[in-house]
Amino acid sequence: MTAAECPKGSDPNCQIDIFLNVYDLTPMNNYVYWVGLGIFHSGIEAHGAEYAFGAHDYPTSGVFEVDPKQCPGFTFRRSVHLGTTSLNAAEFRSFMEQCADEYYGDSYHLIVKNCNHFSDDVCRRLTGKPIPGWVNRLARVGYMCNCLLPEGLQVTATEAPGCQNPNAESVSEFAEGKEMVESESDQERALITAPSGNTQTLMRDSFKEVVFKPMKDDGL
């Protein structure tokens, strides 16, 4: 059900659809997608907005918001229905802001903590299920071949934090959190941060004249 069909303050049993929007990072995906491979960017869509995670050099959030299926710099491939949530728009925004505080741009890692890990973590917290395995398969391959990676990409024994499940009594760890590869062009995007509940634009894309809008207030 869409947010328009389930407005704030309506039936608490009303369920909002959650989608995973997947984008191609390279034209090569047109050839390898059909055998379950590819290099993808992904974001979580609900309540009319899409949220994703990117890298920058600062100890502030790397989570940003764009219009659904319109992430600049990438080629939209498909949407995957992940499930539903009973969170209304205000609750969902609060949940995403809490997640944003857990995903700092300078903690981004191509193999163990990338955009697809963020999508997977959010999906697990909201639905109890992971995103489709093919979205982040190359990161899992990279993790298994850790010793063959360049030193800068090798994985240490540290764990990546996840965001809190708004429907659970306790915080669980990153369920299977070691996955995927994202392009360098995603690393200098304009990002938002909400460490104290106040969002702000951090930086502009130095490769493309693109500005990501901060999270919509909508009076929430």
C-alpha positions as CSV (number, residue, x, y, z in Angstrom):
1,M,0.0,0.0,0.0
2,T,1.3,3.5,-0.7
3,A,1.7,6.3,1.8
4,A,-1.2,8.2,0.2
5,E,-3.4,5.2,0.9
6,C,-2.2,4.9,4.5
7,P,-1.8,8.5,5.8
8,K,-0.2,9.4,9.1
9,G,-2.5,8.7,12.0
10,S,-4.6,6.1,10.2
11,D,-5.2,2.5,11.1
12,P,-2.1,1.2,13.0
13,N,-2.5,-2.1,11.1
14,C,-2.0,-0.3,7.8
15,Q,1.0,-1.7,6.0
16,I,3.3,0.4,3.7
17,D,5.3,-1.3,0.9
18,I,9.1,-1.4,1.1
19,F,11.1,-1.6,-2.2
20,L,14.7,-2.2,-3.0
21,N,15.7,-0.1,-6.0
22,V,18.7,-1.5,-7.8
23,Y,21.0,0.4,-10.2
24,D,23.7,-0.7,-12.6
25,L,27.2,0.7,-11.9
26,T,28.6,-0.5,-15.2
27,P,27.3,-1.5,-18.6
28,M,29.0,-4.9,-18.0
29,N,25.9,-5.8,-15.9
30,N,23.9,-6.2,-19.1
31,Y,26.0,-9.3,-19.9
32,V,26.6,-10.8,-16.4
33,Y,23.3,-10.0,-14.7
34,W,21.7,-13.1,-16.3
35,V,24.2,-15.4,-14.6
36,G,23.6,-13.8,-11.2
37,L,26.5,-11.4,-11.2
38,G,27.0,-7.6,-11.5
39,I,28.1,-4.5,-9.7
40,F,25.1,-2.7,-8.2
41,H,24.1,0.3,-6.2
42,S,20.9,-0.1,-4.1
43,G,18.6,2.0,-1.9
44,I,15.5,1.5,0.2
45,E,12.2,3.1,-0.9
46,A,9.2,3.7,1.4
47,H,6.8,6.6,2.0
48,G,7.8,8.2,-1.3
49,A,11.5,8.6,-0.7
50,E,14.6,6.5,-1.3
51,Y,17.5,6.2,1.2
52,A,21.0,4.9,0.4
53,F,24.6,4.9,1.8
54,G,27.7,6.4,0.2
55,A,31.3,7.3,1.2
56,H,33.0,10.5,2.1
57,D,36.0,11.5,4.3
58,Y,34.2,12.9,7.3
59,P,33.0,11.3,10.6
60,T,29.4,12.1,9.8
61,S,26.6,10.1,8.2
62,G,26.9,8.9,4.6
63,V,23.1,8.2,4.3
64,F,21.3,10.3,1.7
65,E,17.9,10.7,0.2
66,V,16.8,10.9,-3.4
67,D,13.5,10.6,-5.3
68,P,12.6,6.9,-5.9
69,K,14.4,5.3,-8.8
70,Q,16.2,8.6,-9.6
71,C,19.6,8.2,-8.1
72,P,21.9,10.4,-10.2
73,G,24.9,8.9,-11.8
74,F,23.5,5.3,-11.9
75,T,21.3,3.5,-14.4
76,F,18.1,2.2,-12.7
77,R,17.6,-1.6,-13.3
78,R,14.7,-2.8,-11.3
79,S,12.7,-2.7,-8.1
80,V,12.3,-5.6,-5.7
81,H,9.4,-5.7,-3.3
82,L,10.9,-6.5,0.1
83,G,7.8,-6.6,2.3
84,T,5.8,-4.1,4.3
85,T,6.1,-1.9,7.4
86,S,3.5,-0.6,9.9
87,L,5.7,2.5,10.6
88,N,4.0,5.7,9.6
89,A,5.9,8.4,7.8
90,A,7.1,10.1,11.0
91,E,8.2,6.8,12.6
92,F,9.9,5.6,9.4
93,R,11.8,8.9,9.1
94,S,12.9,8.6,12.7
95,F,14.1,5.1,12.1
96,M,16.1,6.1,9.0
97,E,17.7,9.0,10.9
98,Q,18.8,6.6,13.6
99,C,20.2,4.4,10.8
100,A,22.0,7.4,9.3
101,D,23.8,7.9,12.6
102,E,25.1,4.3,12.4
103,Y,26.5,4.7,8.9
104,Y,29.3,7.3,8.8
105,G,30.7,8.1,5.4
106,D,34.3,7.5,6.5
107,S,33.3,3.9,7.6
108,Y,32.3,3.0,4.1
109,H,34.2,-0.1,2.8
110,L,33.8,-1.6,-0.7
111,I,33.8,-5.2,0.6
112,V,32.3,-5.1,4.1
113,K,30.2,-2.0,4.5
114,N,28.8,-0.5,1.3
115,C,25.4,0.7,0.0
116,N,24.1,-2.8,-0.3
117,H,25.0,-3.7,3.3
118,F,23.0,-0.7,4.4
119,S,20.0,-1.8,2.3
120,D,20.3,-5.3,3.6
121,D,20.6,-4.1,7.2
122,V,17.6,-1.9,6.9
123,C,15.6,-4.6,5.2
124,R,16.4,-7.1,8.0
125,R,15.4,-4.7,10.7
126,L,12.1,-3.9,9.0
127,T,11.0,-7.2,7.6
128,G,13.2,-9.9,9.2
129,K,14.5,-10.9,5.7
130,P,17.6,-10.1,3.7
131,I,17.8,-8.4,0.3
132,P,18.3,-10.8,-2.7
133,G,21.7,-12.4,-2.6
134,W,22.6,-11.4,-6.2
135,V,22.7,-7.7,-5.3
136,N,25.8,-8.0,-3.2
137,R,27.3,-11.2,-4.5
138,L,30.6,-9.7,-5.7
139,A,31.3,-8.4,-2.2
140,R,30.9,-11.8,-0.7
141,V,33.3,-13.2,-3.3
142,G,35.7,-10.5,-2.4
143,Y,35.4,-11.2,1.3
144,M,36.1,-14.9,0.7
145,C,39.1,-14.0,-1.4
146,N,40.3,-11.5,1.2
147,C,44.0,-12.5,1.0
148,L,44.1,-11.8,-2.8
149,L,42.7,-8.2,-2.4
150,P,44.9,-5.1,-2.4
151,E,46.0,-4.2,1.1
152,G,43.7,-1.2,1.2
153,L,40.7,-3.4,0.6
154,Q,41.6,-6.3,2.9
155,V,39.1,-6.9,5.7
156,T,40.0,-6.8,9.3
157,A,38.2,-8.5,12.2
158,T,36.2,-5.5,13.1
159,E,32.4,-5.6,13.0
160,A,30.1,-3.0,11.4
161,P,27.2,-1.7,13.5
162,G,23.7,-2.0,12.4
163,C,20.7,0.2,13.0
164,Q,18.1,-0.6,15.7
165,N,15.0,-2.6,14.8
166,P,12.1,-0.4,15.7
167,N,9.9,-3.5,16.2
168,A,12.4,-5.4,18.4
169,E,13.3,-5.3,22.1
170,S,17.0,-5.3,21.5
171,V,19.6,-4.4,18.9
172,S,21.0,-7.3,16.9
173,E,24.4,-7.2,15.1
174,F,24.9,-7.0,11.4
175,A,23.4,-10.4,10.4
176,E,25.6,-11.4,7.6
177,G,27.3,-8.1,7.1
178,K,30.3,-8.7,4.8
179,E,29.4,-7.8,1.2
180,M,29.6,-5.8,-2.3
181,V,31.5,-3.5,-4.6
182,E,30.5,0.1,-5.5
183,S,32.2,2.5,-8.0
184,E,34.5,5.3,-7.1
185,S,32.1,7.8,-8.7
186,D,29.7,7.2,-5.7
187,Q,32.3,8.4,-3.2
188,E,32.0,12.2,-3.6
189,R,28.2,12.6,-3.4
190,A,26.3,15.2,-1.5
191,L,25.2,13.4,1.7
192,I,22.9,14.0,4.6
193,T,23.5,13.4,8.3
194,A,21.2,13.2,11.3
195,P,23.4,12.4,14.3
196,S,21.2,14.6,16.5
197,G,18.0,14.4,14.5
198,N,18.8,17.5,12.4
199,T,19.6,16.8,8.8
200,Q,21.9,18.8,6.7
201,T,23.7,18.7,3.3
202,L,27.3,17.9,3.8
203,M,28.9,18.1,0.3
204,R,28.4,18.3,-3.4
205,D,29.4,15.8,-6.0
206,S,32.9,16.8,-7.3
207,F,32.5,14.6,-10.4
208,K,29.0,15.5,-11.5
209,E,27.0,18.7,-10.8
210,V,24.5,16.9,-8.7
211,V,23.1,17.9,-5.4
212,F,21.2,15.4,-3.3
213,K,18.4,17.0,-1.3
214,P,18.4,16.5,2.4
215,M,15.7,14.4,4.0
216,K,12.4,16.0,3.5
217,D,10.9,17.6,6.6
218,D,7.3,17.4,5.4
219,G,6.3,19.0,8.7
220,L,7.1,15.7,10.5
